[in-house]
Amino acid sequence: MDLDFSVVWKNLPTLLNAAIMTVVLTLISQFIGTIAGFFLALGRLSRMAWLRGLVWTYVWIFRGTPVLLHLFFVYYAAPMFGVTLDAFPAAIIAFSVSSAAYNTEIFRAGLQAVHIGQIEAAQAIGMRYPAIVRKILLPQAVRIIIPPYMSNFISHTKNSSLASVITVQELMLTAQAIYSSTYRAIEILSATGVIYLCLTSCLTGLQVLLEGQMKFEERGLSARRKRLLKVIDGEPVAIAASA
């Protein structure tokens, strides 16, 4: 087999420009899916049965069906109901609703891992629910959420290649156009795979960084936290002064 990777170097700028579209598509849809998933997770934990059922149905449908179907319905079926979208916003919507479904369950698991006693104690001293979520639930849930959330983020990045089926000029569609004209599928697809690997490796590195920031027992208290808690050499000021 005669491989010629010089075609990769000639088309590398085009592939990298397409990779930017992939990054933009992934970041926007994941951001929307994160925000939506968080509030849907709160809905799953609501005391209102109708709201829990509504969110559960959403998660059941969009987590149980392929992203490819979501893309087809938003781009091809929506015009039947009078809603016509360009390829890029249609991909954003399809990927966002899919991402939100997965993120809902990830966030719910993290929030439920916080002991109910802490929530009851906060309610006993008069804290409102938004303050409980912000000051008690989220700081503890984030540590649990990071690994599955970042895994979903990586899968979401790879799934962005499906946007090629509705003509979004992202990395995979661009690669297909290049090897269709050069007849060098192996070389172009190999380069495309390396670019995807670089993108997902960045997310893996971000995951390692975030997990390291969450290891409070290993890192100890920061200088700012020690000042807030008035801690000297690992002991509260009052105890250190009395020793």
N, C-alpha and C positions, 0 to 999 in steps of 0.2 A: 504494500500500500504506500502510495506516494503522498506524504503530507507536506504541505507548504504553509507554514505559519506566517510568511511574509504578508499574506492577505489580512491577517489579524492586525498587524501594525498599521496597514493602510487604512483600515476601517475602525481602529481603536477610538479615535475622537468621536466618531458617530455613535459607537456603543456607549461611550462614557456620557455623552449628551442624553442618550436614551435612559441611562441609569439614573440621571438626575430626575427624569420624569417618574421613574419607578420610586425613587426616594420621596418625592413630593406626594405622589399618590398614596404611598404607604403611611407617611406621617400624618397627612390630613385625615385620612379615614381612621387611622388608629387613635388619633386625638379625639375625634368625634365619638368613636366607639368606646373610648375610655370614660369620657364624661357621661355619655348615655348609660354605659354599663354600671357606673357608680350609682346613679340615681335609680336605675332598675334594680340593683341589688338592695338598696334601701326599701324599694317597693316589695321585694321578695321577703323582707323581714318585717313588713308592716303588720299591724294588728288587724287591718281590714282584709277580710277574706277575699272580697271581690278584687282588690288590688293585687294580692298575692297570686290569685288565679289568673289574672290578666297577664302579669309579668311571666308567670310560669308558662302560659300558652305561647307567648312571644319567644321565649328561650327554647321551648320544645320545637317550634316550627323552624326557626332560623338556625338553631344548632343541629337540627336533624336533617337539614336539606343542604345540598352542595352549593358552594359559592357560585358555581357556574350557572345554576338555575336562577339565583338572585340576579346575576348580571343579565341573563336573557329576559327575565320578567321586567326589570327596570328599563332596559334599553329597547326591547322589541315589543313587549306586551303593553307597557304603559301608554304608548300612542293610541291604542285601541280605546282607552278611557280619556283621551284628550290631553294627555301629558307627554310631550315630546322633549327629550333631553339630548344634549350632545353626549358624545361617548365619555368624555372625562368626568363631568358631573354625575353621569349615570353610574360609572365605576365607583366614584366616591360614595354614593348612596348605597350601592350594593355591598361594598366592602365594609362600610360603617355599620350597617344593620347586622351583618354577620359577626363583626368584631365585638359589637355590643353584647350579643347573645353569649359569647364565650366569656367576655369580661364580667358579665353579670354574675356568673357562677363562681368565677375566681374571686371577685370582691366579696361575694356573700360568704364564701368559705373563710376568708380572712376576718371579716367582721364577726362571724359567729364564733371564731376561736377566742375572742376576748370574753373573759368570764362574766356571766350575767351579774354577779355580785358587784362588780365595779360600776355597772350601769345603774343598778339599784341604789348604790351608795351615792352616786352623783345626783340621781333624782331626789334622794332624801334630803340633800342639802340645797335643793332648789334649782339645779342646773337644767336649762332647757335642752331639748333634743339636739338642735343644731350645735350647741356648745359641747354636748356629750360626744357627738360624732367627731367634731374637730379636735377636741382636746384629749379624748380618752380612746375612742374606737380606732380612728385613723392611725395615730402614732404607733399603736401596737399591731394593727392589722397589716401595715405596710411590710413589715418584716416577713410575714407569712405569704403575702401576695406576690412579692418580687419574683421568685423562681417560676411559678406558673404563668404569671403575666408576661415575663420576658420570653418564655417559650412560645406563648401565643403570639407575641410580637414578631418573633422570628418566623413562625409559620405564616403569619399575615404577610410578611415581606415576600416570601416565596410565592404565596398565592396571588400576589399582585400580577404575576405573569399571565394569569387567566384573563386579565383585561384585554389581552391581545385579540380575544375572540370578538370583541365589540369595537375593534379598530383603534384602541388607545395606543398611541405611539410610545409604548414603554419598551423596556429592554428586550423582551422576548420577541415582540413583533418586529422590532428593528433587526434583530439577529436573523429572523426568518427571511426578511426582505434581502438581507446581505447575502446569505448563503443560497438564496434562490437565484441571484444574479451571478454569483461567483462559483457556484457548484462546489463550495468548500464547507460542507455542513459540519464535519467533525472539528475542523479548526475553529470555526466561528462559534459553535456551540460550546466547545471547550473553554474559549475565552469568556463566553457569557456565563458559564458555570463558575469560573474564577471570580468574576465580578459579583455574582450573587453571594459567593462564599465570603468575599471581602465585606459586603454589606452586613451579612449575618454575623460575621466575626466581630464587627464593631458593636453589634447589639450584645453579643456574648461578653465582650469586654465591659460594656456598660453594666451588665448584670453582675459581673464579678465586683466591679467598683461599688455598686449599690449595696450588695450583700456585705461587703467589707465595712461600709458606713453603718450598717445596722448591727454590727457585732459590738454592742455597747460593753458587754462584760469583758471583752478582750481589749478594747481600746481604752476603756476607762472613761471617766467624765472629761469633757472638754473644759478648757479654761473658762469659757463663758458660762457653762453649766455650773462649774464650781463656784463662780462668783454669785450666780443666782441662788444656789443652795447654801452659800456661805460655808463651804467645805475647805478645810486646810489639811493637807497630807492625808486625805482619805477619811477624815473624821469631821463631824460637824463642829463649827466654831465653839459652840457652848461646851461640848465635851472636851475639846482640846484645851480650852481655857481652864477648865476645872481640874485637869490632870496634874 
